[in-house]
Amino acid sequence: MSALFLTAGLVVGVAPAASADVQAQATRSISCDNPSGNKVNFSWSNSGLVTTTLYFNNHCSTSQRVTVKLNNAVVDQVCLVTGAGVKSSVRYNATSISDVTKGC
């Protein structure tokens, strides 16, 4: 009987850990200057590991500059230029991204 209770305790203990591995995805959209109404879309997941990948899809007819705020031991800002009509990704040596804002 005690082995059955131990097994049940382990199953209950493992279930919350599995759900803790699920990471929320963050998104941002930044309006284009040209053409009006189009956007550059960004997404990333703050995994808390060594690197974070930022995905983007530029629907603008011109390249767009954005500031990416990276978190490590200190907050750092980098400038990213997304090419016109380009869908791609960039990997940063940072534990997370806190924001993506227009211009840099």
Kinemage of the C-alpha trace (Angstrom):
@kinemage 1
@onewidth
@group {chain A} dominant
@subgroup {mainchain}
@vectorlist {calphas} color= white
{ca met a 1} P 0.000 0.000 0.000
{ca ser a 2} L 2.752 2.493 0.824
{ca ala a 3} L 4.312 1.996 -2.628
{ca leu a 4} L 0.966 2.894 -4.193
{ca phe a 5} L 0.809 6.130 -2.184
{ca leu a 6} L 4.414 6.967 -3.157
{ca thr a 7} L 3.622 6.408 -6.840
{ca ala a 8} L 0.540 8.588 -6.615
{ca gly a 9} L 2.603 11.284 -4.876
{ca leu a 10} L 5.193 11.230 -7.649
{ca val a 11} L 2.573 11.548 -10.353
{ca val a 12} L 1.019 14.528 -8.613
{ca gly a 13} L 4.459 16.099 -8.119
{ca val a 14} L 5.454 15.705 -11.779
{ca ala a 15} L 2.297 17.213 -13.330
{ca pro a 16} L 2.933 20.839 -12.231
{ca ala a 17} L 6.555 20.698 -13.424
{ca ala a 18} L 5.448 19.709 -16.920
{ca ser a 19} L 3.076 22.663 -17.141
{ca ala a 20} L 5.852 25.020 -15.954
{ca asp a 21} L 7.805 24.200 -19.136
{ca val a 22} L 5.156 25.901 -21.299
{ca gln a 23} L 6.382 29.368 -22.289
{ca ala a 24} L 4.168 32.323 -23.124
{ca gln a 25} L 4.783 33.913 -26.484
{ca ala a 26} L 5.016 37.697 -26.764
{ca thr a 27} L 4.060 39.632 -29.881
{ca arg a 28} L 4.349 43.192 -31.173
{ca ser a 29} L 3.203 44.901 -34.356
{ca ile a 30} L 4.708 48.169 -35.584
{ca ser a 31} L 3.024 50.275 -38.258
{ca cys a 32} L 4.761 50.955 -41.575
{ca asp a 33} L 5.406 54.435 -42.890
{ca asn a 34} L 4.749 53.095 -46.394
{ca pro a 35} L 2.294 51.676 -47.349
{ca ser a 36} L -0.051 52.995 -44.716
{ca gly a 37} L -1.945 50.255 -42.871
{ca asn a 38} L 0.735 47.558 -43.209
{ca lys a 39} L 2.850 46.365 -40.283
{ca val a 40} L 5.991 44.585 -39.185
{ca asn a 41} L 5.020 41.701 -36.892
{ca phe a 42} L 7.346 40.363 -34.186
{ca ser a 43} L 7.117 37.351 -31.887
{ca trp a 44} L 9.388 35.717 -29.318
{ca ser a 45} L 9.301 33.411 -26.335
{ca asn a 46} L 11.199 34.278 -23.156
{ca ser a 47} L 12.553 30.848 -22.272
{ca gly a 48} L 15.021 31.942 -19.620
{ca leu a 49} L 17.798 30.001 -21.348
{ca val a 50} L 21.009 31.406 -22.828
{ca thr a 51} L 19.525 32.707 -26.107
{ca thr a 52} L 16.248 34.210 -27.293
{ca thr a 53} L 15.057 34.191 -30.905
{ca leu a 54} L 13.064 37.102 -32.315
{ca tyr a 55} L 10.913 36.280 -35.361
{ca phe a 56} L 9.712 39.023 -37.702
{ca asn a 57} L 7.652 39.479 -40.861
{ca asn a 58} L 7.945 42.885 -42.554
{ca his a 59} L 4.885 43.687 -44.696
{ca cys a 60} L 6.222 47.201 -45.447
{ca ser a 61} L 7.598 48.300 -48.814
{ca thr a 62} L 10.650 49.814 -47.077
{ca ser a 63} L 13.046 48.545 -44.423
{ca gln a 64} L 12.095 49.343 -40.836
{ca arg a 65} L 14.339 50.102 -37.860
{ca val a 66} L 13.337 48.901 -34.391
{ca thr a 67} L 14.919 48.896 -30.952
{ca val a 68} L 15.052 45.485 -29.258
{ca lys a 69} L 15.387 45.584 -25.457
{ca leu a 70} L 17.343 42.544 -24.263
{ca asn a 71} L 17.593 41.270 -20.689
{ca asn a 72} L 20.709 39.656 -19.282
{ca ala a 73} L 22.514 40.683 -16.145
{ca val a 74} L 21.729 44.221 -17.369
{ca val a 75} L 19.154 45.589 -19.816
{ca asp a 76} L 20.686 46.215 -23.243
{ca gln a 77} L 19.252 47.796 -26.380
{ca val a 78} L 20.136 46.866 -29.950
{ca cys a 79} L 19.014 48.275 -33.286
{ca leu a 80} L 17.498 45.834 -35.791
{ca val a 81} L 16.829 46.720 -39.431
{ca thr a 82} L 14.174 44.526 -41.034
{ca gly a 83} L 14.329 44.419 -44.827
{ca ala a 84} L 11.283 45.305 -46.922
{ca gly a 85} L 9.041 42.272 -47.399
{ca val a 86} L 11.388 40.009 -45.408
{ca lys a 87} L 10.277 37.217 -43.068
{ca ser a 88} L 13.172 35.993 -40.897
{ca ser a 89} L 14.554 35.626 -37.377
{ca val a 90} L 17.476 36.826 -35.253
{ca arg a 91} L 18.980 34.977 -32.287
{ca tyr a 92} L 20.278 37.091 -29.407
{ca asn a 93} L 22.562 36.046 -26.562
{ca ala a 94} L 20.027 37.178 -23.967
{ca thr a 95} L 17.787 35.404 -21.482
{ca ser a 96} L 14.724 37.385 -22.614
{ca ile a 97} L 13.356 40.290 -24.649
{ca ser a 98} L 11.331 42.885 -22.761
{ca asp a 99} L 10.131 45.010 -25.677
{ca val a 100} L 10.395 45.943 -29.362
{ca thr a 101} L 9.770 49.599 -30.240
{ca lys a 102} L 9.773 51.628 -33.463
{ca gly a 103} L 12.947 53.475 -34.437
{ca cys a 104} L 16.548 53.430 -33.264
